Amino acid sequence: MDRKLSRPFILFGGDYNPDQWDDETIDQDIEVFKKTKINTVTLPVFSWAKLEPSEGIYNFEWLDHILDKLDEAGLSYFLATPTSAQPAWLSRKYPEVLPVDIAGRKRTHGMRVFFCVNSDKFRERAAIIAGKMAERYKDRPGLIGWHVANEYGTYCYCENCQKKFRSWLKERYKTLDELNLRWHTCFWGKTLYDFEEVVVPTELNDDYRFNPAVQLDYMRFITDSTIECYENEAKILKAATPTLPVFTNISGYIKKLDQSKMVSHMDTAGWDNYPWPTDERSFPAMKHDIMRALKGGESYYVMEQSPNQQNWQPYNKLKKPGEVRRLAYQGLAHGSDSSLYFQMRQSVAGQEKFHGAVISHSGRTDTRIIREFTELGGELEKLGDQFICGKADSRIGIVFDWNNWWALELCSGPSKDMDYLREVHRYYKHFYYNNYSVDFLIQDVDYSKYKVIVAPMLYMMKEGIAEKLREFTRNGGILIGTYMTGYADENDRCIYGAYPGPLKDVFGIWVEETDALYQDEYNQIHEIDDDSCSYKCSFLCDLIHTESANTLAVYERDFYAGLPAVTVNSFGNGKAYYIATAPDYEYLDKLINRILVDEKVEPVMKSSGEIEIVKRIKDGDEYIFAINHGNERGIIYIGDNHYKNLLTEDQVTGTIDISAGDVMVMKKGIDK
């Protein structure tokens, strides 16, 4: 059954915690919601203790009263199961629900998402409260979906997790011989003779640092355990409301769990977008595109972002005028069908009392943030459902994999600066800054629609991935690979026979050694047909030898001066480029632009200035989002096509200006 939310508007609003407020305050908030065109709230995320003050004793009347008010006001809402913050009585009466940290310490009650996902008692009580909510609220007119718990990601190392980890390994590997083979336990004398000898990787045994195969499997195990914990509640909600979407929100720190596997059990992806003030604008855009990939290119929800500053960063900068609007449209451009925020009203006390909110502690409605939300809400209401569920149309793909991410950063070499997301971003941002549409290739997707595929640091050769990339290239595709490619299998066992392993004939090279550069160290490269211009390179330098590949650029320094740094190899009807080091942006921009021109891959539109341009397509209609992130006007080159600016009703064509900080949403075609 299709559980995809279908509403004739963009969801605008966010987390609301009205159990903190009296009736008069709630009524005032609802008036603000009407003024700003807020149409959706999420509640009661952290209210388990109030809903079930003691075991088996329930108090839903206060929530009934609030939902009555929301229904009367015509607001939509996601109901969240409150299970990310268990009540104190549960932690006290059943201490096995509390997690044990990586240092072996039993944690005490108090923190949110501070429970063991493998606790049978936690799952039992969570299922009961979810069932009570489902039965009570399933027919509410404002209910548009279920939000299970909040930002899963707690790792536990208790005896129960150890027991279940052993069972998980038995199911995965069947025999001890296979487990010993996969973990290569003969190294350091770690051979296992009984599954009961398996221990979880903690600081107590340092396996989390010194045995990457064990840690890698434990991360997979925690993902599977979290899925079970999620499904424990989700299946109850799905049974009660078969047509409504059920999902949870992904923390902005997306590494802890394999989100591609998690989201495959959900009806949609929802994530919390909290960029740091120091992030390049391309970095949150990249995360948006990753979220869009989690359900095979379908739209998703931004469930949280800040209406103003955060409170948990070292320096919590205010959002500048217009920044909330630009970030909202960035999410909508890349595939979100919502612009939801944490939080609607600033909390009275606690850890997040100074976190930004639509309604500040002053309670005033004449604030800058209220004015900006009123403008944004009016625009989103005007846009309606025109591009909701619209998809991207990309001919460029970037391979991305959580297991690869984990394995790379568990490596004890060649550099402590291994940062998969940073390296993926190194390549992504070329496409972003030149207005190319990009898909992240996360699941078992068809590669045939793409002209160019980038596979940054594809360290782990999962079963079938080399064959897919080989077939893609042979059939005429352009493959771009990098250092740290083709090193290990799914259990982090090295692939013998020279790197890049099973892809070495595709790239036509082999890697002899890899040099790791200090953070303040760099080498230089130049193109072999133009030695007049040098480009810095850093991080890692593969010392490679060509077999069938041609050399495009060489190193200039150190004992490997003159060795290839960038190569290209013809393979079947396609080509494979190998980038053996981390060159500066100027060189990557030049190289990739040359490839895209040769392959006739076109950007969405050309522009000048700090302009982000993204396209969504729905039912054959083309929507162009243009966002000026700069302090000066920019120019968009539309050409002979005609578009309607949906925010101003103007018809646009040719070359048009976009003011500093402004946004345009354009629909292709002449308005008749």
C-alpha positions in Angstrom: 0.0 0.0 0.0 1.3 3.5 -0.9 1.7 5.4 2.4 3.3 8.4 0.8 1.8 11.5 2.3 -0.3 13.4 -0.3 -1.4 16.9 0.8 -2.2 19.9 -1.4 0.4 22.0 0.3 4.0 22.2 1.5 4.3 21.2 5.1 5.3 24.3 7.1 5.8 24.4 10.9 7.5 21.9 13.1 8.1 20.6 16.6 5.6 21.9 19.2 5.8 21.1 22.9 2.5 22.5 24.2 2.6 20.4 27.4 4.8 23.2 28.7 2.1 25.9 28.3 -1.3 26.9 29.6 -4.4 27.3 27.5 -4.0 31.0 27.0 -0.4 30.5 25.7 -1.5 27.7 23.3 -4.3 29.9 22.0 -1.8 32.7 21.4 0.5 30.3 19.6 -2.3 29.1 17.3 -3.0 32.7 16.3 0.7 33.1 15.4 0.4 29.8 13.4 -2.5 31.4 11.4 -0.6 34.6 10.9 2.5 32.9 9.6 0.6 30.3 7.6 2.1 27.5 9.6 0.0 24.4 8.7 1.7 21.4 10.4 3.2 20.6 13.8 4.8 17.6 15.3 4.0 16.5 18.9 4.3 15.1 21.6 7.9 14.0 21.0 9.2 13.8 24.6 6.0 13.4 26.6 6.1 9.7 27.7 6.4 10.6 31.4 3.3 12.8 31.2 1.3 10.3 29.1 2.2 7.4 31.4 3.1 8.8 34.8 3.4 5.3 36.3 3.4 1.8 34.8 0.0 1.1 33.2 -1.6 4.4 34.4 -2.3 6.7 31.5 -3.1 10.4 31.2 -4.1 11.3 27.6 -6.7 14.0 28.5 -4.2 16.9 28.3 -3.2 15.8 24.8 -6.8 15.2 23.7 -7.5 18.9 24.7 -4.6 20.2 22.7 -5.4 18.1 19.6 -9.0 19.4 19.9 -7.6 22.9 19.6 -5.4 22.0 16.6 -8.3 20.3 14.9 -10.5 23.3 15.4 -7.9 25.5 13.9 -7.5 23.3 10.9 -3.9 22.4 11.5 -2.3 19.2 10.4 0.0 17.2 12.7 2.4 14.3 12.9 1.9 12.4 16.1 5.2 11.2 17.5 5.5 8.2 19.7 7.2 9.6 22.8 9.6 6.7 23.2 12.9 8.6 22.7 12.6 9.8 26.4 11.5 7.0 28.7 9.9 8.0 32.1 12.0 7.7 35.2 9.9 4.9 36.6 10.8 2.7 33.7 14.5 3.3 34.1 14.3 2.8 37.9 12.0 -0.3 37.9 13.7 -2.0 34.9 17.4 -0.8 34.9 18.1 -3.1 32.0 16.6 -0.5 29.7 19.5 1.8 30.4 22.5 1.7 28.0 26.1 0.8 28.8 28.6 3.1 27.1 31.7 2.2 25.2 33.8 2.6 28.4 31.6 0.0 30.1 29.7 2.4 32.3 26.1 1.8 33.1 24.4 5.1 32.3 21.8 6.6 34.6 18.4 8.1 33.8 18.0 11.5 32.3 19.3 11.9 28.8 17.0 11.6 25.7 17.5 8.6 23.4 19.3 7.0 26.3 18.0 3.5 26.2 19.2 0.1 24.9 17.5 -0.6 21.6 17.9 -4.4 22.4 16.1 -4.2 25.8 13.1 -6.4 25.7 11.4 -4.5 28.5 11.9 -1.2 26.7 10.4 -2.6 23.5 7.5 -4.1 25.5 6.6 -0.8 27.1 7.2 1.2 23.9 4.9 -1.0 22.0 2.1 -0.5 24.6 2.3 3.3 24.6 2.4 3.3 20.8 -0.6 1.0 20.7 -2.5 3.2 23.1 -1.8 6.3 20.9 -2.7 4.5 17.7 -6.0 3.3 19.0 -6.9 6.6 20.6 -5.9 9.0 17.8 -6.2 7.0 14.5 -9.3 8.8 13.4 -8.3 12.3 14.3 -9.0 14.7 11.3 -5.6 16.5 11.6 -3.5 13.4 11.8 -1.3 13.1 8.6 1.3 10.6 9.7 3.3 9.0 12.5 6.8 10.0 13.7 8.4 7.1 15.6 10.6 8.2 18.5 13.4 10.7 17.6 16.9 10.7 16.2 17.9 7.1 16.9 21.6 6.5 17.2 22.5 5.4 20.7 25.1 2.6 20.9 24.9 0.2 23.8 27.4 -2.4 25.0 25.5 -4.2 27.8 25.5 -8.0 28.4 22.1 -8.3 26.6 23.6 -6.6 23.5 26.6 -8.9 23.7 24.3 -11.9 23.9 22.2 -10.7 20.9 25.4 -9.8 19.0 26.5 -13.4 19.3 23.2 -14.6 17.9 23.4 -12.0 15.1 26.8 -13.4 14.2 25.6 -17.0 14.2 22.8 -16.0 11.8 25.1 -14.0 9.6 28.1 -16.4 9.4 26.5 -19.8 10.4 29.8 -21.4 11.6 32.8 -20.4 13.7 35.1 -21.3 10.9 33.4 -18.8 8.7 33.5 -16.1 11.4 37.2 -16.7 12.1 37.8 -16.4 8.3 35.8 -13.2 7.9 37.4 -11.6 10.9 40.9 -13.0 10.2 41.2 -13.9 13.8 44.5 -15.7 13.3 46.1 -12.2 13.4 47.2 -11.4 17.0 46.0 -14.8 18.1 42.3 -14.0 18.3 41.0 -17.3 17.0 37.5 -18.1 18.4 36.5 -21.6 19.5 33.0 -20.8 20.8 30.5 -18.0 19.9 30.4 -17.3 23.7 34.0 -16.0 23.4 32.7 -13.1 21.2 32.8 -9.8 23.2 31.5 -6.4 22.1 34.1 -3.9 20.9 34.6 -1.4 23.7 37.4 0.5 25.5 37.6 -2.5 27.9 39.2 -4.6 25.1 40.1 -1.8 22.6 38.5 -3.9 19.8 36.6 -0.8 18.8 40.0 0.7 17.8 42.2 -2.3 17.0 39.9 -4.8 15.3 38.0 -3.0 12.6 36.2 -6.1 11.3 34.6 -6.6 14.8 33.7 -2.9 15.1 32.3 -2.9 11.5 30.0 -5.8 12.3 28.9 -4.2 15.5 27.9 -1.1 13.7 25.8 -3.3 11.3 24.4 -5.1 14.3 23.3 -1.8 16.0 21.7 -0.7 12.8 19.7 -4.0 12.6 18.8 -3.7 16.3 17.6 -0.2 15.8 15.5 -1.2 12.9 13.9 -3.9 15.1 13.3 -1.3 17.8 11.7 1.0 15.2 9.5 -1.7 13.7 8.4 -2.7 17.2 6.3 0.5 17.2 5.9 1.1 13.5 4.0 -2.1 12.8 1.4 -1.2 15.4 0.9 2.3 13.9 0.7 0.9 10.3 -2.0 -1.6 11.4 -4.1 1.1 13.0 -3.8 3.6 10.1 -3.0 1.7 6.9 -3.0 4.7 4.7 -0.8 7.1 6.7 3.0 7.3 6.4 5.2 6.0 9.3 8.8 7.0 9.7 11.3 8.5 12.0 13.6 11.5 11.8 17.3 11.1 11.0 19.8 13.1 13.0 21.8 15.6 11.0 24.9 13.6 12.1 24.0 10.8 9.7 27.0 8.4 10.2 26.0 6.3 13.3 23.4 4.1 11.5 23.2 2.8 8.0 20.5 5.2 7.0 20.0 3.5 3.6 19.0 0.3 5.5 17.0 2.1 8.1 14.9 4.1 5.6 14.1 1.0 3.6 11.8 0.1 6.5 10.1 3.5 6.4 7.5 5.1 4.2 9.6 8.2 3.6 12.9 9.7 4.7 12.8 12.5 7.2 15.9 14.3 8.4 17.1 17.1 10.7 19.0 19.8 8.8 21.3 21.8 11.1 24.2 23.2 9.0 27.0 24.9 10.9 27.6 28.6 10.1 31.1 27.6 8.8 29.7 25.0 6.3 30.0 25.8 2.6 26.5 26.2 1.2 27.2 23.1 -0.9 27.5 20.9 2.2 23.8 20.9 3.3 22.8 20.7 -0.4 24.8 17.5 -0.6 23.1 16.0 2.5 19.7 16.9 0.9 20.7 15.0 -2.2 21.7 12.0 0.0 18.3 12.1 1.7 16.6 12.1 -1.7 18.5 9.0 -2.6 17.3 7.0 0.4 14.0 6.1 -1.2 15.3 5.8 -4.7 14.9 9.4 -5.7 11.5 10.0 -4.1 10.8 13.2 -2.2 11.5 13.3 1.6 10.8 15.6 4.6 13.0 18.1 6.3 11.6 17.5 9.8 13.8 19.9 11.7 15.9 22.9 11.1 16.5 26.0 13.2 14.3 29.1 12.9 17.3 31.1 14.1 20.5 30.0 15.9 21.1 26.7 17.5 22.2 26.5 21.1 24.5 23.5 21.1 27.3 24.7 18.8 30.4 26.4 20.3 29.4 29.7 18.8 25.7 30.0 18.0 25.4 32.5 15.2 22.1 34.2 14.4 20.7 33.4 11.0 21.1 36.5 8.9 18.1 38.2 7.3 16.7 36.0 4.6 18.8 33.0 5.5 15.8 31.0 6.8 14.1 31.5 3.5 17.1 30.5 1.5 17.6 27.3 3.5 14.0 26.5 3.2 14.0 26.8 -0.6 17.3 24.8 -0.8 15.5 21.9 0.9 12.5 22.2 -1.4 14.7 22.5 -4.5 16.6 19.3 -3.7 13.5 17.2 -3.0 11.9 18.0 0.3 8.1 18.4 0.5 8.3 20.2 3.8 10.0 23.0 5.7 9.7 22.1 9.3 11.5 23.5 12.3 12.6 22.9 15.8 10.9 24.6 17.6 7.6 26.6 17.5 7.9 28.2 20.9 11.1 28.6 22.9 11.3 26.3 25.9 11.0 27.6 29.4 14.1 25.8 30.7 16.4 22.9 30.1 19.2 22.2 27.6 17.5 23.8 24.6 15.9 26.9 26.3 18.1 29.1 24.1 17.6 27.2 20.9 16.0 29.4 18.3 12.2 29.3 17.9 9.5 30.9 15.8 8.0 32.4 19.0 10.8 33.7 21.4 10.6 34.0 25.1 9.3 37.5 24.7 6.1 36.2 23.1 6.0 39.2 20.8 4.7 38.9 17.3 6.7 41.9 15.9 10.1 40.2 15.8 12.3 39.7 12.8 11.8 36.0 12.8 8.0 36.3 12.9 8.1 38.7 9.9 10.4 36.3 7.9 8.2 33.3 8.7 5.0 35.3 7.7 6.6 36.1 4.3 7.9 32.5 3.8 4.6 31.0 4.9 2.6 33.2 2.5 4.9 32.1 -0.4 4.7 28.4 0.4 0.9 28.6 0.7 0.8 30.3 -2.8 3.0 27.5 -4.3 0.5 24.9 -3.0 1.3 21.4 -4.2 2.7 22.3 -7.6 6.1 20.5 -7.3 5.3 18.2 -4.3 6.6 14.7 -5.1 8.6 16.1 -8.0 11.9 14.3 -8.8 15.3 15.2 -10.0 16.5 14.5 -13.5 20.3 13.7 -13.2 22.8 12.3 -15.6 25.6 12.4 -13.0 25.8 9.9 -10.1 28.0 9.7 -7.0 28.5 6.3 -5.3 27.8 6.5 -1.6 27.8 3.8 1.0 27.6 3.7 4.8 29.6 0.5 5.2 32.3 2.0 3.1 32.2 5.1 5.2 32.6 3.1 8.4 35.4 0.9 7.1 37.4 3.8 5.8 37.3 5.7 9.0 38.1 2.5 11.1 41.4 2.1 9.2 44.6 2.5 11.2 46.2 4.1 8.2 47.4 5.6 5.9 46.1 8.9 7.5 44.3 9.9 10.6 42.5 12.5 8.6 40.3 10.0 6.8 36.9 11.8 6.3 34.7 10.1 3.8 32.0 12.8 3.8 34.6 15.5 3.3 36.1 13.6 0.4 32.7 13.0 -1.2 32.0 16.7 -0.9 35.3 17.5 -2.6 33.8 16.0 -5.8 30.1 16.9 -5.2 30.8 20.6 -4.9 32.1 21.0 -8.5 28.7 19.9 -9.8 26.9 22.0 -7.2 28.7 25.2 -8.0 28.2 24.7 -11.7 24.4 23.9 -11.4 24.6 20.2 -12.4 22.0 17.8 -11.0 23.5 14.9 -9.1 22.0 11.7 -7.8 23.6 9.7 -5.0 23.8 6.0 -5.9 23.1 4.3 -2.6 20.8 1.4 -3.2 20.9 -1.2 -5.9 20.0 1.3 -8.6 20.3 1.1 -12.3 23.4 2.9 -13.6 22.4 2.9 -17.2 20.7 6.4 -17.2 23.9 8.1 -16.1 26.7 9.5 -18.3 29.2 10.1 -15.5 29.6 8.3 -12.2 32.0 9.4 -9.5 33.1 6.8 -6.9 35.2 8.7 -4.3 37.3 6.5 -2.1 35.5 3.3 -2.9 37.6 1.4 -0.4 35.1 -1.5 0.2 34.3 -3.7 -2.8 30.9 -5.0 -1.9 29.6 -8.0 -3.8 28.6 -6.9 -7.3 29.8 -3.3 -7.2 32.9 -3.8 -9.3 30.8 -5.7 -11.9 28.3 -2.8 -12.1 30.9 -0.2 -12.5 32.7 -2.3 -15.1 29.5 -2.8 -17.1 28.7 0.9 -16.8 32.1 1.9 -18.2 32.1 -0.8 -20.9 28.8 0.4 -22.2 30.0 4.0 -22.7 29.9 5.6 -19.3 32.5 7.8 -17.7 33.8 6.5 -14.4 35.9 8.8 -12.1 37.7 7.0 -9.3 40.2 8.1 -6.6 42.8 7.1 -4.1 41.7 4.5 -1.5 39.7 2.5 -4.1 39.5 -1.3 -4.2 41.3 -2.1 -1.0 39.0 -4.5 1.0 36.0 -6.8 1.0 32.9 -6.4 3.1 34.8 -7.6 6.2 37.7 -5.3 5.7 40.0 -8.0 4.5 42.5 -6.7 2.0 42.1 -7.7 -1.7 45.5 -9.1 -2.9 46.7 -8.4 -6.4 47.4 -4.6 -6.3 45.0 -1.8 -5.9 42.5 -0.7 -7.1 41.6 -4.4 -6.8 39.0 -5.7 -9.2 38.9 -2.3 -11.0 42.5 -2.1 -11.9 42.0 -3.2 -15.5 39.1 -0.7 -15.8 41.4 2.1 -14.7 44.4 0.6 -16.5 46.8 1.3 -13.6 48.1 -0.3 -10.4 49.0 1.4 -7.1 52.4 0.5 -5.7 52.4 2.7 -2.6 50.4 5.6 -1.0 52.1 8.5 0.8 50.2 10.3 3.5 50.8 14.1 3.8 50.7 16.1 7.0 47.9 18.6 7.3 50.2 21.5 6.5 52.1 19.6 3.8 51.3 19.5 0.1 52.7 18.3 -3.2 52.0 19.8 -6.7 50.8 18.4 -10.0 50.8 19.7 -13.5 49.3 18.5 -16.7 51.7 16.8 -19.1 50.7 18.9 -22.0 50.8 22.1 -20.0 53.6 22.5 -17.4 53.1 26.2 -17.2 50.5 25.9 -14.4 50.9 23.9 -11.2 48.1 22.9 -8.8 48.5 22.0 -5.2 47.5 18.5 -4.0 47.3 17.2 -0.4 46.0 14.4 1.9 47.1 11.3 0.0 49.4 10.6 -2.9 49.1 7.2 -4.7 52.3 6.1 -6.5 50.8 4.5 -9.5 52.0 2.8 -12.7 50.1 2.9 -15.9 49.4 -0.3 -17.9 46.8 0.7 -20.5 46.0 4.1 -19.2 47.3 7.5 -20.5 48.8 10.0 -18.1 47.1 13.4 -17.8 49.0 14.9 -14.9 52.1 14.1 -12.9 53.6 14.9 -9.5 56.2 17.7 -9.2 57.8 17.0 -5.9 59.4 14.4 -3.6 61.0 11.1 -4.8 57.9 10.3 -6.9 58.1 13.5 -9.0 57.2 12.6 -12.5 54.9 9.7 -11.6 51.3 9.8 -12.8 48.8 11.7 -10.6 45.8 11.7 -12.9 45.2 9.1 -15.7 42.5 8.1 -18.2 41.9 4.7 -19.6 39.6 3.6 -22.5 37.6 0.6 -21.4 35.1 -0.8 -23.8 33.1 2.1 -25.1 33.7 4.3 -22.1 36.5 5.8 -20.1 37.8 5.6 -16.5 39.7 8.5 -14.9 41.8 7.8 -11.8 42.7 10.7 -9.5 45.6 9.5 -7.4 45.7 12.5 -5.0 43.5 15.2 -3.6 44.0 18.1 -6.0 42.8 21.6 -5.2 39.4 22.8 -6.4 40.8 24.7 -9.4 42.3 21.6 -11.0 39.2 19.4 -10.2 37.0 22.1 -11.7 39.0 22.2 -14.8 39.2 18.4 -15.2 35.6 17.7 -14.5 34.3 20.5 -16.6 36.3 19.1 -19.5 34.8 15.7 -19.0 31.3 17.1 -18.9 31.7 19.2 -22.0 33.2 16.2 -23.9 30.2 14.1 -22.8 27.7 16.8 -23.6 26.3 16.8 -20.0 24.4 20.1 -19.6 23.8 22.1 -16.3 20.3 22.9 -15.3 21.0 26.5 -16.3 24.1 28.7 -16.4 24.5 31.6 -14.1 27.0 34.0 -12.6 27.3 35.0 -9.0 26.6 32.9 -6.0 23.6 31.3 -7.5 22.2 27.8 -6.8 20.0 26.4 -9.5 18.1 23.1 -9.1 15.4 21.4 -11.1 12.4 19.3 -10.0 10.1 17.6 -12.5 6.5 16.6 -11.7 4.0 15.1 -14.2 6.1 16.4 -17.1 6.3 20.0 -15.7 9.7 21.5 -15.0 10.3 23.6 -11.9 13.5 25.6 -11.6 14.7 26.9 -8.2 17.2 29.8 -8.2 18.7 30.9 -4.9 21.1 33.8 -4.6 23.3 33.0 -1.6 25.5 36.1 -2.2 25.5 39.7 -1.2 25.4 41.0 -4.8 23.0 40.5 -7.6 23.5 37.5 -9.9 22.5 36.6 -13.4 20.6 33.6 -14.8 20.9 32.6 -18.4 17.6 31.2 -19.4 18.0 31.3 -23.1 15.1 31.0 -25.5 12.9 29.1 -23.0 10.0 30.8 -21.2 9.3 30.4 -17.5 6.8 31.8 -15.1 8.1 33.1 -11.8 5.6 31.5 -9.4 6.4 33.9 -6.6 5.8 37.1 -8.6 3.7 35.9 -11.5 6.2 37.4 -14.0 7.1 35.8 -17.3 10.8 35.4 -17.7 13.1 34.5 -20.6 16.6 35.4 -21.9 19.0 36.8 -19.3 17.5 37.8 -16.0 18.8 39.4 -12.8 18.3 37.9 -9.3 18.8 40.2 -6.4 21.2 39.6 -3.6 19.7 37.0 -1.2 16.6 36.5 -3.3 14.8 33.3 -4.4 13.0 32.4 -7.6 10.7 29.4 -8.3 10.0 29.1 -12.0 7.7 26.9 -14.0 8.6 26.2 -17.6 6.1 27.2 -20.2 4.2 30.3 -21.2 1.2 31.2 -19.0 -1.8 31.3 -21.2 
